[in-house]
Amino acid sequence: MQQCAACHTLAKGGAPGVGPNLYGIVGAKSFSAPGFNYSAAVKGKAGATWTDDTLSAWLENPMGYAPGTMMAYPGIKNAQTRADVIAYLNSNSDKPEKLP
């Protein structure tokens, strides 16, 4: 979360920062957090569910997942590190999802 905290908040009901608040993100609709103005590049992908697979693809290469995204982050290339980040994000929820 150290890398994410530069742009995102994780507190329940927290305000967005440079990026949207990530509390309860696993299982939520993608690019749909209230109070955050998403870029045109990701608005076309909004509404899908953030699953383990979709979050992994996004975290691996945000610019490849949504070309033109404003998220200036190179991604997490290591699959285990991505899985750990997703598990951590999932633990910060009122209703954690069952992950593979």
One Martini backbone bead per residue (centre of mass of N, CA, C, O) as a GRO file, in nm:
protein
  100
    1MET     BB    1   0.051   0.066  -0.009
    2GLN     BB    2   0.277   0.270  -0.036
    3GLN     BB    3   0.244   0.331  -0.339
    4CYS     BB    4  -0.066   0.406  -0.334
    5ALA     BB    5  -0.067   0.646  -0.113
    6ALA     BB    6   0.021   0.879  -0.303
    7CYS     BB    7  -0.300   0.871  -0.446
    8HIS     BB    8  -0.451   0.694  -0.226
    9THR     BB    9  -0.720   0.591  -0.041
   10LEU     BB   10  -0.856   0.349   0.235
   11ALA     BB   11  -1.080   0.469   0.378
   12LYS     BB   12  -1.376   0.463   0.495
   13GLY     BB   13  -1.513   0.727   0.319
   14GLY     BB   14  -1.293   0.839   0.165
   15ALA     BB   15  -1.134   1.058  -0.004
   16PRO     BB   16  -1.008   1.152  -0.272
   17GLY     BB   17  -0.733   1.193  -0.453
   18VAL     BB   18  -0.566   1.161  -0.724
   19GLY     BB   19  -0.719   0.911  -0.658
   20PRO     BB   20  -0.922   0.685  -0.570
   21ASN     BB   21  -1.082   0.524  -0.348
   22LEU     BB   22  -1.013   0.170  -0.222
   23TYR     BB   23  -1.248   0.096  -0.062
   24GLY     BB   24  -1.400  -0.189  -0.177
   25ILE     BB   25  -1.291  -0.263  -0.474
   26VAL     BB   26  -1.342  -0.553  -0.447
   27GLY     BB   27  -1.636  -0.602  -0.647
   28ALA     BB   28  -1.651  -0.349  -0.783
   29LYS     BB   29  -1.697  -0.103  -0.993
   30SER     BB   30  -1.533   0.021  -1.243
   31PHE     BB   31  -1.468   0.343  -1.254
   32SER     BB   32  -1.706   0.434  -0.995
   33ALA     BB   33  -1.622   0.623  -0.789
   34PRO     BB   34  -1.728   0.847  -0.589
   35GLY     BB   35  -1.592   1.172  -0.653
   36PHE     BB   36  -1.452   1.088  -0.931
   37ASN     BB   37  -1.258   1.201  -1.213
   38TYR     BB   38  -1.239   1.040  -1.493
   39SER     BB   39  -1.094   0.946  -1.762
   40ALA     BB   40  -1.161   0.870  -2.084
   41ALA     BB   41  -0.992   0.603  -2.095
   42VAL     BB   42  -1.180   0.463  -1.853
   43LYS     BB   43  -1.485   0.510  -1.911
   44GLY     BB   44  -1.508   0.265  -2.122
   45LYS     BB   45  -1.453   0.056  -1.854
   46ALA     BB   46  -1.689   0.109  -1.698
   47GLY     BB   47  -1.867  -0.139  -1.480
   48ALA     BB   48  -1.695  -0.343  -1.423
   49THR     BB   49  -1.559  -0.592  -1.235
   50TRP     BB   50  -1.343  -0.616  -0.963
   51THR     BB   51  -1.134  -0.860  -0.999
   52ASP     BB   52  -0.865  -1.042  -0.984
   53ASP     BB   53  -0.813  -1.023  -1.294
   54THR     BB   54  -0.864  -0.718  -1.348
   55LEU     BB   55  -0.666  -0.611  -1.138
   56SER     BB   56  -0.416  -0.749  -1.247
   57ALA     BB   57  -0.415  -0.615  -1.525
   58TRP     BB   58  -0.404  -0.323  -1.423
   59LEU     BB   59  -0.147  -0.351  -1.233
   60GLU     BB   60   0.053  -0.445  -1.450
   61ASN     BB   61  -0.084  -0.232  -1.694
   62PRO     BB   62  -0.246   0.051  -1.717
   63MET     BB   63  -0.168   0.152  -2.013
   64GLY     BB   64  -0.262  -0.118  -2.150
   65TYR     BB   65  -0.557  -0.133  -2.040
   66ALA     BB   66  -0.568   0.210  -2.066
   67PRO     BB   67  -0.512   0.398  -2.302
   68GLY     BB   68  -0.449   0.725  -2.162
   69THR     BB   69  -0.412   0.720  -1.886
   70MET     BB   70  -0.345   0.907  -1.584
   71MET     BB   71  -0.193   0.667  -1.467
   72ALA     BB   72   0.140   0.709  -1.349
   73TYR     BB   73   0.207   0.373  -1.369
   74PRO     BB   74   0.402   0.090  -1.443
   75GLY     BB   75   0.351  -0.138  -1.250
   76ILE     BB   76   0.315  -0.495  -1.165
   77LYS     BB   77   0.500  -0.768  -1.265
   78ASN     BB   78   0.459  -0.936  -1.014
   79ALA     BB   79   0.228  -1.172  -0.938
   80GLN     BB   80   0.255  -1.191  -0.625
   81THR     BB   81   0.235  -0.891  -0.567
   82ARG     BB   82  -0.044  -0.851  -0.687
   83ALA     BB   83  -0.187  -1.055  -0.503
   84ASP     BB   84  -0.117  -0.905  -0.241
   85VAL     BB   85  -0.261  -0.641  -0.308
   86ILE     BB   86  -0.542  -0.762  -0.350
   87ALA     BB   87  -0.569  -0.886  -0.068
   88TYR     BB   88  -0.544  -0.620   0.081
   89LEU     BB   89  -0.780  -0.474  -0.049
   90ASN     BB   90  -0.992  -0.693   0.034
   91SER     BB   91  -0.954  -0.643   0.351
   92ASN     BB   92  -1.078  -0.348   0.267
   93SER     BB   93  -1.389  -0.443   0.374
   94ASP     BB   94  -1.713  -0.534   0.445
   95LYS     BB   95  -1.698  -0.754   0.179
   96PRO     BB   96  -1.509  -0.983   0.118
   97GLU     BB   97  -1.383  -1.165  -0.121
   98LYS     BB   98  -1.343  -1.454  -0.293
   99LEU     BB   99  -1.034  -1.586  -0.353
  100PRO     BB  100  -0.806  -1.793  -0.529
   0.00000   0.00000   0.00000
